[in-house]
Amino acid sequence: MAEASEGQGRAFRRRVFYIPGYDPFHPRRYRELYRKEGAAQAALSGYALTLKPKRARGPYGWRVEALIDGKTAEVDVEVLVWSDIVKGSMGGGIAQTYWQLLQTAWTYLASGALVRLMRLRKGPVIAALYPVALLLVQLAVAAFAGWIVWQAVAWAMPGLDGRGLIVHAVLALVAATAALRGFRRLDNRLMAYYLMHDYAFSARWGGANPPALEARMVDFRQTIATALTAEWDEVLVVGHSSGAHLAVSILADLVRQGLPDGHPTLSFLSLGHVVPMVSFLPRADRLRADLHFLSARDEITWVDVTAPGDG
């Protein structure tokens, strides 16, 4: 982060665009995460790091000043926001989520995408199966809770018929529903509903980008293109999780339209990407073409950091 320009005493100046994954969070969350984790990493690695209000234009971001091995760096970070689109796709309750599970599972099975994923290393397979397996386990636990209540009422009140059986069934259903709602409240830790919404978002469009997201990606591309006309030493695009495959398409379009003469170094960092979850879907033609195009271009340096635990 603190490479210095050769032969110059001034700070290395970098413009960073961060594209989040399928997250419904306000961009201030990323600033606070960076504030906490950046300070922890600086203390661990023995360099100085300071966060300040951003100078560059843009709605959400922050500025970083660093001193690493005697070299200084100044970085303006901007979050490219699509959380409003994410929020709009996450509506619905427990029943709708299980309906999404059925639809998404069918899409991955019928298209052969799941078979292709299973030919990769175990990380993508774990990521793909985790929310489905956990939601089915939760459903089984809820059904068991309902069965326990049914058996308890049958033992306490034998010989029920008519209205009694209706009450009997209602009590069992209430118990099962309570169990499902309890799991739903724990999803900030379990992440099953969250990941199911994420996969359903891609599966619904068969791997294509919905129109609202395509329009937002055009805005992102124009923002990055503008930065390439300014006096930065480097423009770095960081794509995390689902944001990584969005960045692939954005940067492919940017390179196709032509980079300005004398532009800063253009770099791409993908973190914990989920590209196979989307690229294997039947209508992901754009993403597959963009991957093929971008991987063979020398206008951009692409570094991927994906840990075994990301799955």
RODO-2510 file (C-alpha; in nm, 4 decimals, decimal comma):
residues 311
     n   res          X          Y          Z
     1     m     0,0000     0,0000     0,0000
     2     a     0,2953     0,2304     0,0401
     3     e     0,5044     0,1882    -0,2687
     4     a     0,6805     0,5152    -0,3476
     5     s     0,7276     0,6660    -0,6910
     6     e     1,0819     0,6043    -0,8070
     7     g     1,3040     0,9068    -0,7909
     8     q     1,0397     1,1198    -0,6229
     9     g     1,0138     1,2362    -0,2650
    10     r     0,6397     1,2842    -0,2723
    11     a     0,3897     1,0317    -0,1431
    12     f     0,2599     0,7555    -0,3657
    13     r    -0,0996     0,8520    -0,4541
    14     r    -0,3570     0,5781    -0,5045
    15     r    -0,7295     0,5957    -0,5794
    16     v    -0,9211     0,2907    -0,4562
    17     f    -1,2723     0,1874    -0,5568
    18     y    -1,4245    -0,0804    -0,3364
    19     i    -1,7134    -0,2847    -0,4779
    20     p    -1,8842    -0,4733    -0,1926
    21     g    -2,0469    -0,8105    -0,2227
    22     y    -2,4159    -0,8856    -0,1845
    23     d    -2,4484    -0,6786     0,1339
    24     p    -2,7387    -0,4609     0,2489
    25     f    -2,5134    -0,2421     0,4625
    26     h    -2,4605     0,1328     0,4558
    27     p    -2,1088     0,2164     0,3303
    28     r    -2,0111     0,3601     0,6682
    29     r    -1,9889    -0,0031     0,7847
    30     y    -1,6904    -0,0581     0,5561
    31     r    -1,5197     0,2558     0,6822
    32     e    -1,5572     0,1391     1,0414
    33     l    -1,4326    -0,2086     0,9532
    34     y    -1,1320    -0,0530     0,7812
    35     r    -1,0703     0,1770     1,0780
    36     k    -1,0632    -0,1186     1,3185
    37     e    -0,8867    -0,3799     1,1064
    38     g    -0,6471    -0,1306     0,9454
    39     a    -0,5249    -0,0203     1,2868
    40     a    -0,4863    -0,3824     1,3969
    41     q    -0,2838    -0,4701     1,0859
    42     a    -0,0669    -0,1588     1,1232
    43     a     0,0127    -0,2520     1,4842
    44     l     0,0904    -0,6097     1,3809
    45     s     0,3141    -0,5119     1,0886
    46     g     0,4787    -0,2076     1,2463
    47     y     0,3720     0,0765     1,0195
    48     a     0,1742     0,3976     1,0709
    49     l    -0,1815     0,4334     0,9392
    50     t    -0,4165     0,7294     0,9733
    51     l    -0,7743     0,7708     0,8494
    52     k    -0,9034     1,1132     0,7492
    53     p    -1,2000     1,2583     0,5573
    54     k    -1,1669     1,1958     0,1860
    55     r    -1,0505     1,4659    -0,0565
    56     a    -1,1565     1,3122    -0,3865
    57     r    -1,5089     1,3617    -0,5145
    58     g    -1,7657     1,0926    -0,4464
    59     p    -2,0428     1,0258    -0,1944
    60     y    -1,8926     0,7586     0,0342
    61     g    -1,5338     0,6974     0,1337
    62     w    -1,2341     0,7938     0,3402
    63     r    -0,8696     0,8952     0,3068
    64     v    -0,5713     0,6958     0,4304
    65     e    -0,2202     0,8174     0,5024
    66     a     0,0436     0,5514     0,5658
    67     l     0,4137     0,5362     0,6415
    68     i     0,5620     0,1947     0,5615
    69     d     0,9369     0,1273     0,5604
    70     g     1,0051     0,4996     0,5428
    71     k     0,7823     0,5486     0,2375
    72     t     0,4570     0,7420     0,2424
    73     a     0,1314     0,6741     0,0667
    74     e    -0,1894     0,8739     0,0335
    75     v    -0,5001     0,6818    -0,0622
    76     d    -0,8538     0,7979    -0,1318
    77     v    -1,1034     0,5133    -0,0939
    78     e    -1,4554     0,5225    -0,2369
    79     v    -1,7269     0,2632    -0,1871
    80     l    -1,9282     0,1956    -0,5025
    81     v    -2,2722     0,1367    -0,3562
    82     w    -2,5338    -0,1113    -0,4755
    83     s    -2,6757    -0,2001    -0,1324
    84     d    -3,0119    -0,0475    -0,2269
    85     i    -3,0477    -0,3085    -0,5033
    86     v    -2,9519    -0,5787    -0,2545
    87     k    -3,2101    -0,4610    -0,0017
    88     g    -3,4791    -0,4624    -0,2686
    89     s    -3,4085    -0,8291    -0,3418
    90     m    -3,4030    -0,9468     0,0197
    91     g    -3,7701    -0,8953     0,1033
    92     g    -3,9982    -1,1785     0,2072
    93     g    -4,0334    -1,3984     0,5087
    94     i    -3,9523    -1,7550     0,5991
    95     a    -4,1910    -1,9179     0,3513
    96     q    -4,0606    -1,7105     0,0607
    97     t    -3,7010    -1,7994     0,1476
    98     y    -3,7825    -2,1706     0,1321
    99     w    -3,9552    -2,1125    -0,2021
   100     q    -3,6365    -1,9403    -0,3214
   101     l    -3,4419    -2,2442    -0,2006
   102     l    -3,6489    -2,4737    -0,4233
   103     q    -3,6189    -2,2416    -0,7249
   104     t    -3,2447    -2,1884    -0,6804
   105     a    -3,1718    -2,5576    -0,6244
   106     w    -3,3657    -2,6431    -0,9395
   107     t    -3,1745    -2,3809    -1,1419
   108     y    -2,8350    -2,5142    -1,0324
   109     l    -2,9352    -2,8784    -1,0762
   110     a    -3,1208    -2,8486    -1,4064
   111     s    -2,8543    -2,6302    -1,5682
   112     g    -2,5668    -2,8541    -1,4608
   113     a    -2,4053    -2,5644    -1,2683
   114     l    -2,3922    -2,7658    -0,9461
   115     v    -2,2150    -3,0558    -1,1200
   116     r    -1,9563    -2,8138    -1,2590
   117     l    -1,9061    -2,6597    -0,9145
   118     m    -1,8484    -3,0028    -0,7636
   119     r    -1,5601    -3,0598    -1,0041
   120     l    -1,3751    -2,7656    -0,8445
   121     r    -1,2033    -2,7640    -0,5089
   122     k    -1,4170    -2,8088    -0,1991
   123     g    -1,4440    -2,4378    -0,1108
   124     p    -1,6995    -2,3427    -0,3789
   125     v    -1,8950    -2,6641    -0,3120
   126     i    -1,9158    -2,5873     0,0607
   127     a    -2,0238    -2,2328    -0,0165
   128     a    -2,2915    -2,3552    -0,2567
   129     l    -2,4371    -2,6251    -0,0326
   130     y    -2,4087    -2,4546     0,3069
   131     p    -2,7262    -2,2403     0,3043
   132     v    -2,9339    -2,5155     0,1435
   133     a    -2,8187    -2,7772     0,3925
   134     l    -2,8595    -2,5490     0,6941
   135     l    -3,2082    -2,4324     0,5936
   136     l    -3,3159    -2,7938     0,5430
   137     v    -3,1739    -2,8857     0,8850
   138     q    -3,3665    -2,5961     1,0392
   139     l    -3,6841    -2,7167     0,8676
   140     a    -3,6261    -3,0687     0,9990
   141     v    -3,5716    -2,9377     1,3544
   142     a    -3,8909    -2,7315     1,3282
   143     a    -4,0855    -3,0353     1,2049
   144     f    -3,9451    -3,2380     1,4941
   145     a    -4,0527    -2,9675     1,7406
   146     g    -4,4026    -2,9806     1,5946
   147     w    -4,4052    -3,3608     1,6213
   148     i    -4,2954    -3,3443     1,9867
   149     v    -4,5833    -3,1071     2,0676
   150     w    -4,8254    -3,3287     1,8765
   151     q    -4,7127    -3,6335     2,0732
   152     a    -4,7238    -3,4451     2,4048
   153     v    -5,0801    -3,3260     2,3459
   154     a    -5,1842    -3,6744     2,2316
   155     w    -5,0393    -3,8206     2,5518
   156     a    -5,1958    -3,5551     2,7781
   157     m    -5,5352    -3,5536     2,6060
   158     p    -5,6028    -3,8938     2,4464
   159     g    -5,9071    -3,9558     2,2303
   160     l    -5,9304    -3,6075     2,0767
   161     d    -6,1498    -3,5679     1,7714
   162     g    -6,3146    -3,2886     1,5712
   163     r    -6,2263    -2,9497     1,7144
   164     g    -5,9791    -3,1084     1,9503
   165     l    -5,7738    -3,2400     1,6608
   166     i    -5,7756    -2,8965     1,4990
   167     v    -5,6395    -2,7422     1,8198
   168     h    -5,3930    -3,0301     1,8352
   169     a    -5,2643    -2,9499     1,4846
   170     v    -5,2527    -2,5748     1,5495
   171     l    -5,0361    -2,6230     1,8594
   172     a    -4,7937    -2,8404     1,6628
   173     l    -4,7813    -2,5818     1,3832
   174     v    -4,7173    -2,3015     1,6332
   175     a    -4,4243    -2,4961     1,7787
   176     a    -4,2740    -2,5572     1,4334
   177     t    -4,3211    -2,1926     1,3355
   178     a    -4,1612    -2,0726     1,6591
   179     a    -3,8575    -2,2892     1,5901
   180     l    -3,8204    -2,1470     1,2380
   181     r    -3,8556    -1,7913     1,3668
   182     g    -3,5924    -1,8609     1,6301
   183     f    -3,3476    -1,9739     1,3639
   184     r    -3,4342    -1,6668     1,1568
   185     r    -3,3406    -1,4381     1,4454
   186     l    -3,0024    -1,6119     1,4672
   187     d    -2,9220    -1,5587     1,1002
   188     n    -2,6815    -1,2737     1,1692
   189     r    -2,4556    -1,5564     1,2936
   190     l    -2,5689    -1,8506     1,0815
   191     m    -2,5918    -1,6569     0,7508
   192     a    -2,8200    -1,9189     0,5922
   193     y    -3,1011    -1,6826     0,4899
   194     y    -2,8512    -1,4189     0,3808
   195     l    -2,6594    -1,6564     0,1523
   196     m    -2,9821    -1,8048     0,0189
   197     h    -3,0964    -1,4575    -0,0866
   198     d    -2,7549    -1,4007    -0,2453
   199     y    -2,7646    -1,7185    -0,4548
   200     a    -3,1307    -1,6690    -0,5415
   201     f    -3,0472    -1,3211    -0,6711
   202     s    -2,8049    -1,4665    -0,9257
   203     a    -3,0103    -1,7783    -1,0014
   204     r    -3,3272    -1,5808    -1,0704
   205     w    -3,1570    -1,4188    -1,3699
   206     g    -2,9625    -1,7313    -1,4660
   207     g    -2,6298    -1,5568    -1,4097
   208     a    -2,7191    -1,2441    -1,6062
   209     n    -2,7254    -0,9054    -1,4362
   210     p    -3,0706    -0,7533    -1,3771
   211     p    -3,1299    -0,4214    -1,5585
   212     a    -3,1003    -0,2098    -1,2425
   213     l    -2,7617    -0,3611    -1,1640
   214     e    -2,6373    -0,3211    -1,5225
   215     a    -2,7290     0,0485    -1,5054
   216     r    -2,5401     0,0866    -1,1766
   217     m    -2,2371    -0,0871    -1,3268
   218     v    -2,2344     0,1703    -1,6069
   219     d    -2,2212     0,4433    -1,3408
   220     f    -1,9353     0,2638    -1,1672
   221     r    -1,7431     0,2331    -1,4934
   222     q    -1,7810     0,6047    -1,5627
   223     t    -1,6607     0,6899    -1,2108
   224     i    -1,3493     0,4759    -1,2544
   225     a    -1,2903     0,6157    -1,6042
   226     t    -1,2945     0,9695    -1,4633
   227     a    -1,0331     0,8743    -1,2024
   228     l    -0,8072     0,7476    -1,4808
   229     t    -0,7872     1,1012    -1,6199
   230     a    -0,6621     1,2467    -1,2889
   231     e    -0,3090     1,2616    -1,1490
   232     w    -0,2968     0,9411    -0,9488
   233     d    -0,0076     0,6982    -0,9478
   234     e    -0,2477     0,4050    -0,9412
   235     v    -0,6195     0,3382    -0,9664
   236     l    -0,7067     0,0182    -0,7812
   237     v    -1,0438    -0,1567    -0,8050
   238     v    -1,1190    -0,3968    -0,5194
   239     g    -1,4005    -0,6461    -0,5671
   240     h    -1,5128    -0,8540    -0,2708
   241     s    -1,7286    -1,1690    -0,2956
   242     s    -2,0067    -1,0966    -0,5495
   243     g    -1,8447    -0,7586    -0,6078
   244     a    -1,5535    -0,9414    -0,7722
   245     h    -1,7545    -1,0644    -1,0703
   246     l    -1,9170    -0,7218    -1,1038
   247     a    -1,5674    -0,5714    -1,1157
   248     v    -1,4646    -0,8179    -1,3889
   249     s    -1,7433    -0,6979    -1,6168
   250     i    -1,6953    -0,3312    -1,5290
   251     l    -1,3223    -0,3433    -1,5995
   252     a    -1,3676    -0,5467    -1,9181
   253     d    -1,6037    -0,2788    -2,0517
   254     l    -1,3616    -0,0088    -1,9398
   255     v    -1,0720    -0,1673    -2,1291
   256     r    -1,2890    -0,2266    -2,4367
   257     q    -1,3851     0,1397    -2,4550
   258     g    -1,0170     0,2356    -2,4401
   259     l    -0,8078     0,3780    -2,1582
   260     p    -0,6936     0,7422    -2,1782
   261     d    -0,3393     0,8212    -2,2866
   262     g    -0,0958     0,8483    -1,9976
   263     h    -0,3438     0,6982    -1,7540
   264     p    -0,2364     0,5865    -1,4046
   265     t    -0,1554     0,2223    -1,3439
   266     l    -0,4819     0,0278    -1,3401
   267     s    -0,5020    -0,2665    -1,0997
   268     f    -0,7675    -0,5112    -0,9848
   269     l    -0,7740    -0,6951    -0,6513
   270     s    -1,0386    -0,9667    -0,6082
   271     l    -1,1036    -1,0914    -0,2559
   272     g    -1,2921    -1,4093    -0,1654
   273     h    -1,4606    -1,4162    -0,5055
   274     v    -1,7625    -1,6360    -0,5877
   275     v    -1,7199    -1,6253    -0,9653
   276     p    -1,7986    -1,9967    -1,0257
   277     m    -2,1310    -1,9603    -0,8440
   278     v    -2,2391    -1,7250    -1,1215
   279     s    -2,0258    -1,8072    -1,4255
   280     f    -2,1588    -2,1648    -1,4496
   281     l    -2,5209    -2,0490    -1,4716
   282     p    -2,6824    -2,0755    -1,8186
   283     r    -2,7318    -1,7028    -1,8890
   284     a    -2,3931    -1,5857    -1,7585
   285     d    -2,2656    -1,5349    -2,1157
   286     r    -2,1572    -1,1772    -2,0410
   287     l    -1,9526    -1,2770    -1,7377
   288     r    -1,7874    -1,5692    -1,9181
   289     a    -1,6948    -1,3441    -2,2121
   290     d    -1,5631    -1,0759    -1,9765
   291     l    -1,3507    -1,3285    -1,7857
   292     h    -1,2056    -1,4582    -2,1125
   293     f    -1,1340    -1,1044    -2,2337
   294     l    -0,9923    -0,9531    -1,9149
   295     s    -0,7643    -1,2445    -1,8290
   296     a    -0,5715    -1,1949    -2,1531
   297     r    -0,5233    -0,8165    -2,1341
   298     d    -0,1996    -0,6468    -2,0309
   299     e    -0,3565    -0,3065    -1,9553
   300     i    -0,4443    -0,4260    -1,6076
   301     t    -0,2762    -0,6191    -1,3274
   302     w    -0,5185    -0,8625    -1,1620
   303     v    -0,4318    -1,0140    -0,8237
   304     d    -0,6703    -1,2565    -0,6535
   305     v    -0,6577    -1,3320    -0,2814
   306     t    -0,8902    -1,6172    -0,1898
   307     a    -0,8231    -1,8132     0,1268
   308     p    -0,9207    -2,1785     0,1808
   309     g    -1,1482    -2,0685     0,4647
   310     d    -1,3530    -1,8364     0,2432
   311     g    -1,5707    -2,1283     0,1376
***
